[in-house]
Structure formats: structure tokens, C-alpha cells
């Protein structure tokens, strides 16, 4: 598919930069356009802009531009669900990053590139099935953020690390990180992070058993996030609230949110959490008493997408959902064989929530 036109403003800026003959200026123009489309959740346009930046950087062989070009490509690939490619560019970014040389990038590009890359990298590793390595990288991002003397970069790391611990179902750590991020976001007036942390504090309250208050807080955070017209994390936020609705006996409300999330996935190719959307759809349909055939289709689609993306952690979740369905249908042997295959792939993270649940489920099926 051809990228959508980038507009007259971009064309004019490009002409001026080329006239001056300064690649760094053109790179910044492209970066600004990439950032706008990226946070809007338009991965089609963001991919093309990241490609142009990386091509320009490779022509100049300027390490700082190469680092940023690989970072942009890494982050865009991740949100498109291209996890293997994303990890490749992440490793190149981190190999080029030198804190003493590149911390000044925070004032030009908006955040410390090392903090951003480590934060995104922790999500990549978790999706790929390396929870322990992900948690280690996430903590490195927070430490680097604390050392950066750049509040936005630190808030970036705190918020991303809170999400990472939610992936791992570590509620207490989510609470600690969210509380720290709320304080910093409020103090500095970071509207984006304040919306996300408001949402996450709602999840913390639900995790404590305060469902009504927690759901209201999540709804408030979601409304604030939408109000600033950013879509990047919206499919994940919608999925998390949909899951909470299901746990609260409101599957219809959850399915409405999942339909909204799936529309965003298709519109902007925001595919990194797509497998989980289909798994949750199956779980909510099951709560509503829909046909087992329709439910199994959702679980199978979740597994298919996760395998295409090499998203082992999301494949494990989908396999658990399908194996429980099969067990209820008297297909215990098939259920155990399928779940054991993905569980046995893992080499770490056995103390995280999903893997402990999978192990318990295998024991019950046996």
C-alpha cells in the first residue's frame, strides 16, 4: 500500500532543507512528522517516515542520526506487530547510544533516546517471551531516566515500566510505579502521562478489590487520553478496561470496547496487542453464553496472530484460554498437548503470573 501524501508543508520544508544542504535539518523535519503520525497511531505513514529517516542517516553515516533512525524504525515496527524486526533495530540503537553524548537529544527529540529504547525494548522482550530479560531492561530504563535529569524521560520510563509489570501481573509493582508517575506527571504538568496514570490507578483500585471506584477511575483516564487525541496506546487501554468489565460481570460493555480497539488496529495497523484482543473477545463471548464454535474461532485467531508475530507471551495466554475450553468439552489430551507445547518453549519468567497460571492449568488437566 502506498503511503498517504505527507502534505505541502512537508514538501516545502524538504525543499528548503535540501536547498540549505543540511541533512540534520531535514532529519528533524521528518522526525517531527513521524512523531505526529506515530502517536496518532498511523503506523502506515509512520513506517514510511521512519524509512526515510533511516535512509538519510545511512547516507550521512552520522552515528547520532543512525541511532535515532534505528529507534524510530524499532518503535514503528513494534507497534505494527513486527517483533523480530523491531528487536533487530533496538539492538542497533542501543549499540550506538552513548549517554554522555546523546542525553542532549532529550531537548531536541523530546526524550532521552536510551530511556525510550530501553522502555520500548522491555515491551518487545516480554511479547517475544522473555519476561525476566524484559523486567531487567525495564528497570534499566527507570535507572537511566533517574540519571538523565530530564523529567519527561523519567516519566516515560515509569509509565512504560508500570505497563510491563501489568503484563507480568505484578499488581504491587504496578501500584508503586503508577504512584511515582502520578506524582511526577502532576508536578510537571505532563498531560499525556497523567491521563495514562489516572487510568492505571483505576486498574490498581480494581486489583485491590475496589471495582466500582476503579472502573470509574479507568473510564476517567480513558476519556482524558482520548481528549488529547492520541491513539498509540489506546487498543491496549481499551483491552485492559474490557477485561475488567468482563471480570465485573459486564461482558457486553467489554465487547463494545474491543470492537473500538479492533477498528483502531485496522485503521492504523496498531497490531502489537491484536492477539490479546481476539483472546479477550473469546472470553467475553464465553461469559455471554455464545456458541462454542464462535468462541473457539476467536481463540484460534489469537493463536494464529501471536504465532505470526512471534509473540510467545500472547500465544501462551491464547493457548490457556483454548485449552480450558477444550477441557470443558472433554478434549483433555488435546488441551494439554497444545498448552504444553508453548509452555515448554519458555526458558524464563516462571515466577510471572501467566506462566504460573499455565503450569497450574497443566497440572489440573493432567
N, C-alpha and C positions, 0 to 999 in steps of 0.2 A: 504494500500500500504506500502511495506517495505521501510524504509529509505535507501537512496543510501549510499554506503560504504563511510566511512569518511577518508580512506586512511591510508597508512603505517605510515606516520608521526604522526598521531593521536594515532595509536595503540602503537607505540614506546613510545610516551610521556606518555600515560596512564600506560604503564608497569613501566616506571621509577618512576612516581608519586606513584604508588601503592607500589613499592619497598621501597621508602622513607617512605611511610605510612603517608603522609601529605595530608589530604583531600582538604585543601585550595589550594594547588598547582594543584591538578587535576581539581578542580573547575575552576581555571584560564585558564587552557588549554581548557577545554570545553567551557568556556565563549568566549575565543578568536575565536574558531571555529564557535560558534553560531553567534558572531558579524559579521564575514566574510560572512556567508551564509545569515544572516538576511538582511544586506544592499544590497547583491546581489539579494534579492527578492526571494530566495529559501526557502519558508516557510515550505516545507516538511522536509527538513533537519534541519532547524532552530527549528521546533517543537520538533524533537527527541532530539536535543542537549539541549534544554530548559528543557525537561522532565528529562534528565539525571542529569542536574544541580540541579533541584528542588529535585529529589530523593536523591541525595548526601547530599544536605543541610538538608533534613528532617532526614537523618540518624545521622548527626552530631548535629542537633538542635542548630547550631550556628546562632544567630539572624542575623548577617551581611550576611551570606550566604543565609539564608532563604529569607531575603529581596531581594537580587539580583536574587535568583531563581524565586521568585514570579514576579519580574519585567520582567525578560526575558519571562516568560510564559504569562504574561499580554500582552506585546507588540507583541509577536508572534500571540497570539490568535486574537488580534485586526486586524492585517493585513490579517489574514485568514478569517475575517468576523464573528468571533465568539465573538460577542459583550458582551453577558451576562457573559460568562466565563472570558472574558478579564476584565470586571468591578470587578468581584469577586477577581481576583488576584491583581488588582490595589488597592483595599481596604486593602488587606492583606499587600501589600508592604508599603502603607502609614502608616499603624498601626505600622510597625516595624521601620520606618525611624526616626532617631534622628539626626537632623542637626549637633549638636556638636560632635557626634560620627562618623558620616558617610560622612562628607564632604571630608575626605581624600580619599574616594573611587574615587573621580574625577581623581586623578592622577593614579589610578590603572585600573579603568574601562572606563575611557575616559570622563565621565560627572558625575556631581552630581546626585545620584540616585533619590533624591527628585525632582530636577528640571525636570529630564527626565520623571518621573512618573506623575507629575502634568501636564506636557505638553501633554504627550500621553493621560492622563485622560481627558483633556479638549476635545480632539477629540472624545473619547469614549462617553462622555456625550452628545455632540452635535449629534452624529449619533443616539444615543438612544432616542433623542427627548427632551433633557433638555438644551436648549440654554443658559438660564440665569446662570444655575449652571456651564455650560461649560466656559462661559466668566469669571466667578468668579475664577474658577480653573486656567484658563489660565493666569489671572493677578497674581495669587499667584505664579505661576511658574516664571514669569518675576521678581517679587519682590525677590523671593528666589535666582534667578540667579544673581541679582544685589548684593545680600548679600554674595554670595558664593566666591567672589574674584577669580573666575575661568572663564575666558573669553569665553571658548568654551561652557560651560554650559549656560552662559547668551545668547550667540548667538543661541544656541539650543532653548531656551525659546522664544526669539524674533521671530525666523523663524516659530516655531510652532504656536505662537500666531497670527502671520500675516495670516497664513493659516486658523486658526479658524475664524478670522474676515472676511476672504473671504467667508467661509462657510455661515456666517451670512449676507453677502453682505453689509458690512460696509466699503466702499471704503476709506474714510478718515483715519480710524484707520489702515487699511492695509498699506496705504501710510506712516503713521508715523512710524509704526513698521518696515516696509521694509527699510526705510531710515536709521533708527538706526542700523539695522542689516547689511546693506551695509557698513556703516562706520566701524563697529566693524570687519566685515569679511575682509575688505580691510586692516585695520590696523594690524590684527593678521595673515593674510595670510591663512584664513580658506577657502580652495578651494571649499569644498562641499557647505558651506553656501553661498559663493559668487556666485556660479552657480545658486542656488535657488533664491537668492535675485535679481540677474540680471533678471531672468525670471519674478519674481514678480514685478519688477519695470516696466517691459513691460506691465503687466496687469494694473498697476497704470496709465500708459500713455493712455492705451485704455479706462480706466474708465474716464479719463479726456476728451476723445474725440479725442485723437491723435492716430488714428487707425494704420496708416501706420508705424509710428515710434514705436508704442507699439508692434505691431506684429513682427517687425524686432528684437526688444529687447527680446521678448519672445522666438523667434527662436534661438537667440544667447545663451540665458540662457539654453535652452533645449540642444543645441549642447554641451555646456560646461558640463552640468550634465551627458550626455551620455559619454563624453570623459573620465570621471573619473570612468567609469564602475560601476556605482551604479544604481540599478533599483528600490529601495524601494519606492520612491515617484513618479516614472515615470508614472504609469497609471493615477494618479491624474493630473500631469502636462500635459500629453497628452490630457486628457479630457478638461482641462481648455483652452488650446490653440484651441482645436476642437470647443469648444463653441464660442470662439472669432471669429474663422473663419466663423462659421455659422452666427453670428451677422453681419459680414462684407460681407455677400453675397457670401461666398465661401464654400458651404456645402460639395462639393466633397473632398476638401482638409481636411475638418474636419472628414469626414468618413474614410479617409485613416489613420489618426492619431488614431481614435477609434479602427480600426482593429488592429493596432500595440499594443494598450493598452490591448485589449481583448486577444491577443496572450500571453502577459506577465501574465495576470490573470490566464490563463490556464496552462502555463508553471510552474509558481511558486506558484500558489494558493494565489495570492495577491488580495483577494476578497473584501476588505473593501469598495471600491468605485465601485464595479461591477454594482450595481443597477443604478447608475448615468450614467455609460457608455451606458447601454441599453436605458435609457431615452433620452440621447443626440442623440443616433443613430436614435431613432424615430423622434426627432425634425428635424434632418438634412435630413432624408428621406422625411419628410413633405415639407421641403423647396425645395427639388428636384422634388416634384410632383409625388412621388412614390405611389404605391397602398395604399389605406387606410387600407386594411387588414394587409399588411406588417408593416405599421406604428403602428397599434394597437397591433400587436404581440410584438413589441419592448417595448411598454409602459406596457403591461401586464407582460412581463418578468421582467421588472424593479420592478414592484409592488411585484411580487412573490418573487424575491430575497430579497428585502427590508424586507418583512414580515418574511421570513425565518431567517433573521439576526436580527430581532427586530430593524431595522434601521428606526425609525419613521420619522426622518427628510428627508431621501431619499425617503421613501414611500410617504410623503406629496408632494414632487416635482413630482414624477411619477404620483400621483393621479391628480395633477393640469394639467399635460400635457394630460392625458387621458380624463379628464373631459372637457377640451377645445375642444378636437377632437370630443367627443360625442355631445357637444353643437352645433358644426357646422353641425353635422349630424341630428339635430333635436331631440336629446335624452336628453333634458334639465333636466328632472326629474331624470333620472338615473345618470346623471353627477353630479347634486347637491347632491344626496343621497350618492354617493361614496365619494365625496370630504368632505362633512360634517362629515362623519363617522371618517375619520382620523383627520380632523381639531379639532373636539370636543374632541379627545383624549388628546390634548395638554393642559397643565396647566400653562405654562410659555413661555416666548420668544415672546410675541405678538407684540413687537416692532422691531423684526428682519425681514429681507427682505422677506423671504419665507412665514412667517405667515401673514404679511401684504398683500402680494400678494394673498394668499389663501382667506383671508377674503374679499378682493375686488372682487375676482372672484365669490365667493358665492353670494355676493350681486348682481352682474351682472346677474348671472344665475337665481336668484330669480325673 
